[in-house]
Amino acid sequence: MPHSRFAVFSLNSGRLLGERVASHLGIHLGSHEEREFEWGQHKARPLESVRGADVYVVQSLHGQAGESVNDKLCRLLFFVGALRDAGARWVTAVVPYLCYSRKDRQTKHRDPVTTRYVAALFEAVGVDRVVTLEVHNLAAFQNAFRCQTEHLGARGAFADLIASQFGDRDLVVVSPDPGGIKRANSYRDAISHRLGRAVPTGFVEKRRSDDVVSGDLVVGKMEDRTVVLVDDLISGGTTLAHAADACRRSGAQAVIAVAAHGAFAHEASRVLGSAPLDRIAILDHIPPTEVDETLRAKLLVLNSAPLFAEAIRRLHAGSPLGDLLDP
């Protein structure tokens, strides 16, 4: 059964996204207080009653100038705890980017499985449900959490973009590495549906050693086509740059990259600014503030607020998420 009332909060560092989500829902963002104390300590509390309410906290857990991933995570956890102590009936953490989701398995002896530890922290403070977007490994994410999880997909927004701006071209949807073939196929299906015609897929070989990406094999027909490279996250940019170069050498006419999370580490402007990429489409829950003008000219930044607002609307109403999910 749906709850009788709900509230949406966002901490100060994520307030711009939170306000846009609330606006799409036709409500005001919940009022809260954040205070700083000595030695970097802090507190946050709601300034309005949440007793018996269905509460959603929108907070992307990416690092930014002046606030690390760890600081954002800690602040979110403490605020969720305060909401539960204030009598919230149900608390959902809406985290468009979930920190540490890529550290989901042991790759070296005695490695941590940090995704599982983060899940335990969420559960310890009383989070009932976690909503996130395009994690690196869906199975690992679902297995790490014992509370309810919902995994949203960005393919609908990107498929609309590709169909509207590049739909008159001969397209091929390509994964920049063999591990992303399933994601590329789902994007291919969405784009094909919007265009009313079949779009082929392919992938690029990728080997990484000491942070050097290599591999020359390209599977799929690239010649005289516009390639749509599909990934979940852009950080340093070496994977996309390598794939774009391989596709161009295989005869691609143009290369467009789409990725839900535009994290853009410091070297990304240099790597991607000079890469043979015509356009790079991302969502705006991670603002691309650290990129230079060369890279910025290539960016297409899509509004993510409607996706999260619709997810919250359906969850509160007890309606199926259906086409919003990335299963």
C-alpha positions in Angstrom: 0.0 0.0 0.0 1.3 3.5 -0.7 2.1 5.8 2.2 -0.2 8.7 2.9 2.5 11.4 2.6 6.1 11.7 1.5 9.0 14.1 1.6 12.2 14.5 -0.5 15.4 15.8 1.1 18.9 16.5 -0.3 22.0 17.5 1.6 23.7 20.8 0.7 26.2 19.3 -1.7 23.5 17.7 -3.8 20.9 20.4 -3.4 20.7 21.5 -7.1 19.8 18.0 -8.2 17.4 17.6 -5.3 15.6 20.8 -6.1 15.1 19.7 -9.7 13.8 16.3 -8.6 11.3 18.0 -6.2 10.2 20.4 -8.9 9.4 17.6 -11.2 7.3 16.1 -8.4 5.5 19.3 -7.8 6.7 19.7 -4.2 9.3 21.7 -2.3 12.5 20.1 -1.1 12.3 19.2 2.6 13.9 21.7 5.0 16.9 20.6 6.9 19.9 22.0 8.8 23.6 21.2 8.4 26.2 22.4 10.9 30.0 22.1 11.0 32.0 21.6 14.2 35.7 21.3 15.2 38.0 18.8 13.5 35.7 18.3 10.5 32.8 17.0 12.6 29.2 17.8 11.5 25.5 17.1 12.0 22.4 17.2 9.8 18.8 17.1 10.9 15.3 17.6 9.3 13.6 20.8 10.2 10.1 19.5 9.6 8.2 16.6 10.9 8.8 13.3 9.1 6.9 11.1 11.6 5.1 8.3 9.7 6.3 9.7 6.3 7.7 8.0 3.3 11.1 9.8 3.0 13.5 10.0 0.0 17.0 11.4 0.3 18.6 12.3 -3.1 22.4 12.4 -2.8 24.9 11.4 -5.5 28.0 9.9 -3.8 30.7 11.3 -6.1 33.7 13.3 -5.0 33.9 17.0 -5.7 36.0 20.0 -4.7 35.8 20.5 -1.0 33.9 17.3 -0.3 35.3 13.7 -0.7 33.3 10.6 -1.4 33.8 9.5 2.1 32.6 12.8 3.5 29.4 12.6 1.4 28.8 9.0 2.4 29.2 9.8 6.1 26.9 12.8 6.0 24.2 10.8 4.1 24.4 7.9 6.6 24.1 10.2 9.6 21.2 12.1 8.1 19.3 8.9 7.4 19.9 7.9 11.0 18.4 11.2 12.1 15.4 10.7 9.9 14.7 7.3 11.5 15.1 8.7 15.0 12.6 11.4 14.0 10.0 8.7 13.2 10.2 8.3 9.4 8.2 5.3 8.5 10.3 4.4 5.4 13.5 5.8 4.2 14.8 5.5 0.6 18.3 6.6 -0.3 18.4 7.7 -3.9 22.0 7.7 -4.9 22.5 8.3 -8.6 26.2 7.4 -8.3 26.9 4.8 -5.6 30.5 5.1 -4.4 32.7 2.0 -4.2 30.3 0.1 -6.4 33.3 -0.9 -8.6 35.2 -2.5 -5.7 32.8 -5.5 -5.7 35.2 -8.4 -5.7 38.7 -9.4 -4.7 41.2 -8.9 -7.5 44.3 -9.4 -5.3 45.0 -11.5 -2.2 43.4 -10.1 0.9 41.6 -7.3 -1.1 38.5 -5.7 0.5 35.0 -6.1 -1.0 34.1 -2.5 -0.3 30.7 -2.7 -2.0 29.5 -5.1 0.6 30.8 -2.9 3.5 29.0 0.1 2.1 25.8 -2.0 1.9 26.2 -2.9 5.6 26.6 0.7 6.6 23.4 1.7 4.8 21.5 -1.1 6.5 23.0 -0.3 9.9 21.5 3.2 9.9 18.1 2.0 8.8 17.9 2.5 5.1 14.9 0.5 3.8 15.6 0.9 0.1 18.5 2.0 -2.1 17.8 3.4 -5.6 20.8 3.8 -7.9 21.7 4.1 -11.5 23.8 1.8 -13.8 26.2 0.3 -11.4 29.3 -1.4 -12.9 28.2 -5.0 -11.8 24.5 -5.4 -11.2 24.8 -8.9 -9.8 27.4 -7.8 -7.2 25.2 -4.8 -6.3 22.1 -6.9 -5.8 24.0 -9.5 -3.8 25.7 -7.0 -1.5 22.5 -5.4 -0.1 19.9 -7.1 2.1 17.5 -4.2 2.0 15.4 -3.6 -1.1 17.2 -2.2 -4.1 16.1 -0.7 -7.4 18.5 -0.3 -10.3 17.6 2.4 -12.8 18.8 2.6 -16.4 19.8 5.6 -18.5 19.2 3.8 -21.8 15.8 5.4 -22.4 17.2 9.0 -22.2 20.2 8.1 -24.4 18.1 6.2 -26.9 15.9 9.2 -27.3 18.9 11.4 -27.8 20.5 9.1 -30.4 17.2 8.6 -32.3 16.5 12.3 -32.4 19.9 13.7 -33.3 21.6 10.8 -35.2 18.7 8.6 -36.2 19.2 9.4 -39.9 22.6 7.8 -40.0 23.8 4.2 -40.3 24.4 3.3 -36.7 26.2 0.5 -34.8 26.1 0.2 -31.0 29.5 -0.8 -29.6 30.8 -1.9 -26.2 34.3 -0.5 -25.6 35.2 -3.9 -24.0 33.8 -7.5 -24.1 32.5 -7.2 -20.5 30.0 -4.5 -21.6 28.3 -6.5 -24.4 25.1 -7.0 -22.4 24.7 -3.3 -21.7 25.4 -2.5 -25.4 22.8 -5.0 -26.5 20.1 -3.4 -24.2 20.9 0.0 -25.7 20.8 -1.4 -29.2 17.3 -2.8 -28.5 16.1 0.6 -27.2 17.5 2.5 -30.1 16.2 0.0 -32.6 12.7 0.3 -31.1 12.7 4.1 -31.4 14.0 4.0 -35.0 11.7 1.2 -36.1 14.7 -0.6 -37.7 17.4 -3.1 -36.6 20.7 -1.6 -35.4 23.7 -3.9 -35.2 26.2 -4.2 -32.3 29.9 -4.9 -31.9 32.6 -4.7 -29.3 36.3 -3.7 -29.0 39.0 -5.9 -27.5 40.5 -4.5 -24.3 43.5 -5.5 -22.2 44.7 -3.4 -19.3 48.1 -3.7 -17.7 49.6 -1.1 -15.3 46.8 1.3 -16.4 47.8 0.9 -20.1 44.8 0.0 -22.3 45.6 -2.1 -25.4 43.9 -4.5 -27.9 43.4 -4.2 -31.6 40.5 -6.5 -32.4 37.2 -4.9 -33.4 34.1 -7.1 -33.8 31.3 -5.8 -35.9 30.9 -3.7 -39.1 32.2 -0.2 -38.5 32.9 1.0 -42.0 31.0 4.2 -43.0 28.8 4.0 -39.9 28.3 6.2 -36.9 29.5 4.3 -33.8 27.6 4.7 -30.5 30.0 3.6 -27.7 28.2 2.6 -24.6 29.7 2.6 -21.1 28.5 3.0 -17.5 31.2 5.4 -16.3 33.9 7.7 -17.7 36.8 8.4 -15.4 40.2 8.7 -16.9 38.8 8.2 -20.4 41.5 5.8 -21.6 38.9 3.0 -22.4 36.7 5.2 -24.5 39.7 6.8 -26.3 41.2 3.4 -27.1 37.8 2.1 -28.4 37.1 5.3 -30.4 40.5 5.1 -32.1 40.0 1.4 -32.9 36.6 2.1 -34.4 38.0 4.9 -36.5 40.8 2.7 -37.8 38.1 0.2 -38.8 36.4 2.8 -41.0 33.9 4.5 -38.7 32.6 7.7 -40.0 31.9 9.2 -36.6 32.0 8.1 -33.0 29.6 9.1 -30.2 30.0 8.0 -26.6 27.2 7.7 -24.0 27.8 7.0 -20.3 25.5 7.5 -17.3 28.3 8.7 -15.0 30.6 11.4 -16.3 33.1 11.4 -13.4 36.1 12.8 -15.5 39.2 12.4 -13.5 42.0 15.0 -13.9 43.6 13.4 -16.9 40.2 13.0 -18.8 40.4 16.4 -20.5 43.7 15.6 -22.0 42.8 12.0 -23.0 39.3 12.6 -24.3 39.9 16.1 -25.7 42.3 14.7 -28.3 40.5 11.4 -28.8 38.6 10.8 -32.1 35.2 11.3 -30.4 32.7 13.6 -32.0 30.3 13.8 -29.0 30.1 12.5 -25.4 26.7 12.3 -23.8 26.3 12.0 -20.0 23.7 12.6 -17.3 24.0 15.7 -15.1 23.9 14.1 -11.6 27.7 14.5 -11.6 28.3 18.0 -12.9 31.3 18.2 -15.3 33.0 21.0 -13.5 36.6 19.7 -13.8 36.8 19.5 -17.6 38.5 22.0 -19.9 37.0 23.9 -22.8 38.1 21.4 -25.5 36.3 18.5 -23.8 33.3 20.6 -22.8 32.7 21.4 -26.4 32.1 17.7 -27.0 29.7 17.2 -24.2 25.9 16.6 -24.4 24.7 16.8 -20.8 21.2 15.4 -20.2 18.8 16.2 -17.4 18.6 13.3 -14.9 16.0 14.8 -12.6 12.9 13.5 -14.6 14.2 9.9 -14.2 14.6 10.1 -10.5 11.4 12.0 -9.9 9.4 9.4 -11.9 11.1 6.6 -9.9 10.1 8.3 -6.6 6.6 9.0 -7.8 6.0 5.3 -8.7 7.7 4.0 -5.6 5.5 6.1 -3.3 2.4 5.1 -5.2 3.3 1.5 -5.1 3.4 1.4 -8.9 5.7 -0.8 -11.0 9.0 0.8 -12.2 8.9 -1.2 -15.4 10.7 0.7 -18.1 12.8 2.7 -15.7 14.7 -0.4 -14.5 17.9 -1.8 -15.9 17.6 -5.5 -15.1 
